[in-house]
Amino acid sequence: MSQTPPPIPEQKGYWRILYHQMLLAMQDGAFMRFNGYTVPNRTFQYRSLGDFKKLLDWVKDQADIEDGIAPYRGRTYAGQKGRG
């Protein structure tokens, strides 16, 4: 399993570092050589490319939350027969 290094001062935290490591591993095919990642107090494992992609999306969401980027949520509106 790949260990994440301590955060670099210009980077926000562990999730962003892990996200960039996963992107690099996907580019050079290294994600197939190991089957998991570890951040402090958490270990993630995957068995296939599909599992890896789901994990990558989840890690990106965690990194965005950590960096203060609010996740996009679609807005819903009341129908035509609202209060009346």
N, C-alpha and C positions, 0 to 999 in steps of 0.2 A: 504494500500500500504506500502511496505517496504521502509524505509528511509536508504540511504547509510551513513555510518559514515564518518567523515573527513579522508583524506588519512593518512595512517601510514607512517612514514618517510622511511622505507625500501621498500615501495611500490611506484610505479610511480604515480598513480593518480586514479581518480574516476572510470574510465572505467574498470581498472583491478580489483578494489575492487568489483564493481558490477558484473563482470564476475564470480569471485570466490563465491560471495553470491548466484548467480543463480545456479552454479554447486552444491553447498551445498543444496540449496532448492530442486533441482531435485533429489538428492540422497535420502533425507528423505521424499519426497513427499510434502514438504511445499509449493511448487509452486501452488498446487491446492487450498490452503487456502486463498491466496490473488491473485489478478489479475493484479498487476502492480508493477513497481519500479520507484523510483524518484532519479535523480541526480540533481545537481544544474542547474536550468533553463530548465529541461526536465523531462517529465513524460512519461512512457511507460506502455501500458496496453495490455493484451492478453486475449483471450477467450478460447483457447484450447491448447492441447499439441503441435500441429503443429505450432501455433502462437508463443508459448514459445520457441520452437526450432529455429524458424527463428530469433526471437529476440536475443536468445543466440548466434547464429552465427554472427549476426550484431554487438553485443556488443564485441565479441571476436575480430572482425576486428578493431573496434574502439580502443580497448585496445592495440592491436599490433601496430597500427599507433601511439598511444600515447607513447608507449614504444620504438619506433624507429625501430620496426621490419617491414620491407617492406613486403607488401602482395605479395605472389607468383603470377606471371603472366606468362602464357605460351608464348613462343617466336614463332613468325611466320616468315617464310622464303619465299622468292620469289619463284615462280614456275620455271619450266625449261625454260619457254619462257619469261625470263626477258628482260632487255635491250639488244638491239641487234646489 
